[in-house]
Amino acid sequence: MTEITEATLDPRQKFIDFFKTFQASTGEYKYRDRIGRMAAANSISLVIDFEDILAIDAELASLIVERPRYLIPEASKAILDVMKVENPEYAASVDHFIARFKGLPEIVPLRKVRAVHINRLIALDGIVTRISPVKQQLIEAVFQCTECGEEVIVPQTGKGVTAPKICPVCSREEGKKRSTFDLKIEKCKFIDWQKMILQERPDELPPGQLPRSIEIIVTEDLVDVARPGD
């Protein structure tokens, strides 16, 4: 696994420089132009061609594959940084941006997905066979202390709702170890999500084998993009 070195201590700045300076073979500033067009399309996602990163910084490209949970959020923050220069009004109106990478050098056959691929960025190829209705996922809950009225924001990551145990204001009282809270639904943050089933393509099946499938979750602007049969 690639380790974080002095050369990769600030991936956010690396992405900022990449978005600002990368030029296509035509001479256009490819990602500055794409970021500049995001407001007109009301888009929060920037699609990044992986081969462009690979051509400029092989170490950064390797880290994206090996540590996507760290690198993709850094790339997403870099989009916001560049947007603040290209279109400050749109940057102020959007809660966050998302970096999405396409064109990874290797597509993993669906039936060969293994534990070694956990926490890595991989590409899969298949046919969508089923797709669920769009649902909402709570990602940030706001609780109000029933005693003092203080509001506490709690990020949500798993199933169910995680509530705070103690109010930061009431905890200053000597002997106070627990507080009660009301969930303020109107102040909570939700995202759209959808579940789909991706199945092996018929031309990839070994002789005499039934097709295998994998469950996939898509969120935010990827919701309702695919259809059964795609």
C-alpha positions in Angstrom: 0.0 0.0 0.0 1.2 3.5 -0.8 2.0 5.5 2.3 1.4 9.2 2.9 4.7 10.9 2.3 5.9 14.5 2.2 4.9 14.6 -1.4 1.3 13.7 -0.6 0.8 15.5 2.7 -1.6 18.0 1.1 -3.7 16.2 -1.5 -6.3 19.0 -1.4 -3.7 21.5 -2.7 -2.6 18.9 -5.3 -6.2 18.6 -6.6 -6.6 22.4 -6.6 -3.5 22.8 -8.7 -4.6 20.0 -11.0 -8.1 21.5 -11.6 -6.6 24.9 -12.3 -3.7 23.9 -14.5 -4.5 20.7 -16.4 -4.7 21.2 -20.1 -6.2 18.9 -22.6 -4.5 18.1 -25.9 -6.5 21.0 -27.5 -5.0 23.4 -25.0 -8.3 24.0 -23.1 -8.2 24.1 -19.3 -10.3 21.0 -19.0 -11.4 21.0 -15.4 -11.6 24.8 -14.9 -14.0 24.8 -17.8 -16.0 21.9 -16.3 -16.2 23.5 -12.9 -17.2 26.8 -14.6 -20.1 25.0 -16.3 -21.4 23.3 -13.2 -23.6 26.2 -12.1 -25.5 26.3 -15.4 -26.2 22.6 -15.0 -27.0 23.0 -11.3 -24.5 20.2 -10.7 -22.7 19.2 -7.5 -20.5 16.5 -9.1 -17.3 16.9 -11.1 -16.4 13.9 -13.2 -12.6 13.4 -13.3 -10.9 11.2 -15.9 -8.5 8.9 -13.9 -6.0 8.8 -16.8 -5.5 12.6 -16.4 -4.5 12.2 -12.8 -2.3 9.3 -13.7 -0.5 11.3 -16.4 0.3 14.2 -14.0 0.9 12.4 -10.6 1.2 8.6 -10.5 1.6 8.7 -6.7 -1.7 10.6 -6.2 -3.5 8.3 -8.6 -2.3 5.3 -6.6 -3.6 6.8 -3.4 -7.0 7.5 -4.9 -7.3 3.8 -5.6 -5.9 2.6 -2.3 -7.4 5.2 0.1 -10.6 6.6 -1.6 -12.3 7.4 1.7 -9.5 9.9 2.4 -8.6 11.2 -1.1 -12.1 11.6 -2.6 -13.3 14.0 0.2 -10.1 16.0 -0.3 -10.7 16.2 -4.0 -14.3 17.3 -3.3 -13.1 20.1 -1.0 -10.7 21.2 -3.7 -13.7 21.6 -6.1 -15.3 24.0 -3.6 -12.0 25.9 -3.3 -11.8 26.4 -7.1 -15.5 27.1 -7.4 -15.1 30.0 -4.9 -12.8 31.6 -7.4 -14.7 30.6 -10.6 -18.2 31.3 -9.3 -18.4 32.6 -5.7 -22.2 32.9 -5.8 -22.7 29.3 -6.8 -20.1 28.1 -4.3 -22.0 29.9 -1.5 -25.3 28.4 -2.5 -24.1 24.7 -2.5 -23.6 22.7 0.6 -20.9 20.5 -0.8 -19.4 19.2 -4.1 -18.5 15.6 -5.0 -15.5 14.4 -7.0 -16.3 11.4 -9.1 -13.6 9.4 -10.9 -14.1 7.4 -14.1 -11.9 5.3 -16.4 -10.0 3.3 -13.8 -7.3 1.2 -15.5 -8.8 -2.1 -14.4 -12.4 -3.4 -14.3 -12.9 -6.1 -11.6 -15.1 -9.0 -12.8 -18.1 -9.0 -10.6 -17.6 -12.6 -9.5 -14.0 -11.9 -8.5 -14.8 -9.1 -6.0 -13.1 -10.2 -2.7 -12.2 -8.9 0.7 -9.0 -7.4 -0.7 -11.1 -4.9 -2.6 -12.8 -3.5 0.6 -12.0 0.2 1.1 -10.4 0.4 -2.4 -11.8 2.3 -5.4 -12.7 -0.3 -8.0 -14.7 -0.4 -11.3 -17.4 -3.0 -12.0 -19.3 -3.8 -15.2 -22.7 -5.4 -15.3 -26.4 -5.1 -16.0 -28.8 -3.4 -13.6 -31.6 -5.9 -13.0 -33.5 -4.3 -10.1 -33.7 -0.9 -8.6 -35.5 0.3 -5.4 -37.7 3.4 -5.0 -35.8 6.5 -3.9 -35.5 6.8 -0.1 -34.1 9.4 2.2 -31.1 8.9 4.5 -30.4 10.9 7.6 -26.8 12.1 7.6 -26.9 14.9 10.2 -29.3 15.0 13.1 -30.1 18.1 15.2 -31.1 17.5 18.8 -32.4 20.1 21.3 -31.8 19.8 25.0 -35.2 19.7 26.8 -33.7 21.5 29.8 -31.7 24.5 28.4 -32.7 24.5 24.7 -29.1 24.0 23.4 -29.0 22.4 19.9 -26.5 19.7 19.3 -25.5 18.4 15.8 -24.7 14.7 15.5 -23.5 13.1 12.3 -25.3 9.9 11.5 -23.4 7.0 9.9 -25.2 3.7 10.7 -28.7 2.3 11.1 -31.0 4.0 13.5 -30.5 7.5 15.0 -27.6 8.2 17.3 -28.4 10.8 19.9 -26.0 12.7 22.2 -25.9 11.5 25.9 -25.1 14.8 27.5 -25.8 18.5 26.6 -22.5 20.5 26.4 -24.1 23.3 28.3 -25.8 21.2 31.0 -22.7 19.1 31.4 -21.0 22.1 33.1 -23.3 21.5 36.1 -21.6 19.5 38.7 -22.8 15.9 38.8 -24.8 16.2 35.6 -24.2 13.0 33.6 -27.1 12.7 31.2 -29.6 14.9 29.3 -32.8 14.4 27.4 -33.2 15.6 23.9 -35.9 16.2 21.2 -35.1 15.5 17.6 -35.6 18.6 15.4 -36.6 17.0 12.1 -37.0 20.3 10.3 -33.3 21.1 10.9 -31.9 17.7 10.1 -30.0 17.0 6.8 -31.1 14.1 4.5 -29.8 12.8 1.2 -31.5 10.7 -1.4 -30.4 7.1 -1.8 -31.3 4.1 -3.8 -30.4 0.4 -3.9 -29.8 -1.5 -7.1 -28.8 -5.0 -8.1 -25.9 -5.3 -10.6 -25.7 -8.7 -12.4 -22.9 -10.2 -14.5 -23.2 -9.7 -18.3 -24.1 -12.8 -20.2 -20.9 -12.8 -22.3 -18.8 -12.9 -19.1 -20.4 -16.1 -17.7 -18.3 -19.2 -17.4 -19.8 -22.2 -19.2 -22.6 -23.8 -17.1 -22.6 -21.1 -14.4 -25.5 -19.0 -13.3 -25.0 -15.2 -13.2 -23.9 -13.6 -10.0 -25.0 -10.2 -8.7 -24.0 -7.6 -6.2 -26.0 -5.0 -4.3 -25.1 -1.4 -4.9 -26.1 1.8 -3.1 -26.2 5.1 -5.0 -26.7 8.5 -3.4 -27.5 12.1 -4.1 -27.2 13.0 -7.8 -26.6 9.4 -8.9 -30.2 8.5 -7.8 -32.6 7.7 -10.6 -29.8 7.9 -13.2 -29.8 4.1 -14.0 -32.7 2.0 -15.1 -33.2 -1.8 -15.2 -31.5 -3.1 -18.3 -28.7 -0.5 -18.3 
